Amino acid sequence: MAGDGTVVDIVAYDTMAHARPGAAGITGEVADSPVHSTIDHSTVEWRLTTVLQHIE
């Protein structure tokens, strides 16, 4: 959680080509999930970005 109360949820994909349909699936395929009913979806902001550094 960020200092301002924002919850940040990170889902990592190998490529942006995989990320786009994956993000769409989260909002579509699991929309009936009990967890989704607890979320105020008007406050959700999706950001897809490229990882610039990866350390193993």
C-alpha positions as CSV (number, residue, x, y, z in Angstrom):
1,M,0.0,0.0,0.0
2,A,1.3,3.4,-0.9
3,G,1.6,6.2,1.7
4,D,-1.7,7.8,0.4
5,G,-3.7,4.6,1.0
6,T,-3.5,3.5,-2.7
7,V,-3.3,-0.3,-3.1
8,V,-0.8,-1.4,-5.7
9,D,-1.3,-4.8,-7.2
10,I,1.5,-6.0,-9.6
11,V,1.0,-8.7,-12.2
12,A,4.0,-9.6,-14.2
13,Y,3.9,-10.9,-17.8
14,D,6.8,-11.8,-20.2
15,T,5.6,-9.3,-22.8
16,M,3.1,-6.5,-23.3
17,A,1.5,-8.8,-25.9
18,H,0.7,-11.1,-23.0
19,A,-0.2,-8.3,-20.5
20,R,-3.0,-6.7,-22.5
21,P,-5.2,-9.8,-22.8
22,G,-4.2,-10.8,-19.3
23,A,-5.5,-7.5,-17.9
24,A,-8.7,-7.8,-19.9
25,G,-9.2,-11.3,-18.6
26,I,-9.0,-10.1,-15.0
27,T,-11.9,-7.7,-15.5
28,G,-13.9,-10.0,-17.7
29,E,-13.3,-13.7,-16.8
30,V,-13.3,-13.3,-13.1
31,A,-15.8,-10.4,-12.8
32,D,-18.2,-12.6,-10.8
33,S,-15.5,-13.3,-8.2
34,P,-16.5,-12.5,-4.6
35,V,-13.4,-10.3,-4.3
36,H,-14.5,-8.1,-7.3
37,S,-17.8,-7.3,-5.5
38,T,-15.8,-5.7,-2.7
39,I,-13.9,-3.3,-5.0
40,D,-15.2,0.2,-6.0
41,H,-14.3,-0.2,-9.7
42,S,-14.7,3.6,-10.2
43,T,-11.5,4.0,-8.2
44,V,-9.4,1.4,-10.2
45,E,-6.7,2.6,-12.5
46,W,-4.9,0.2,-14.8
47,R,-1.4,0.9,-15.9
48,L,0.6,-1.4,-18.2
49,T,4.3,-0.7,-18.2
50,T,7.6,-2.3,-19.3
51,V,10.0,-3.4,-16.6
52,L,13.3,-1.7,-17.1
53,Q,15.4,-3.8,-14.7
54,H,15.1,-7.3,-13.6
55,I,17.3,-8.9,-10.8
56,E,17.3,-12.6,-10.0
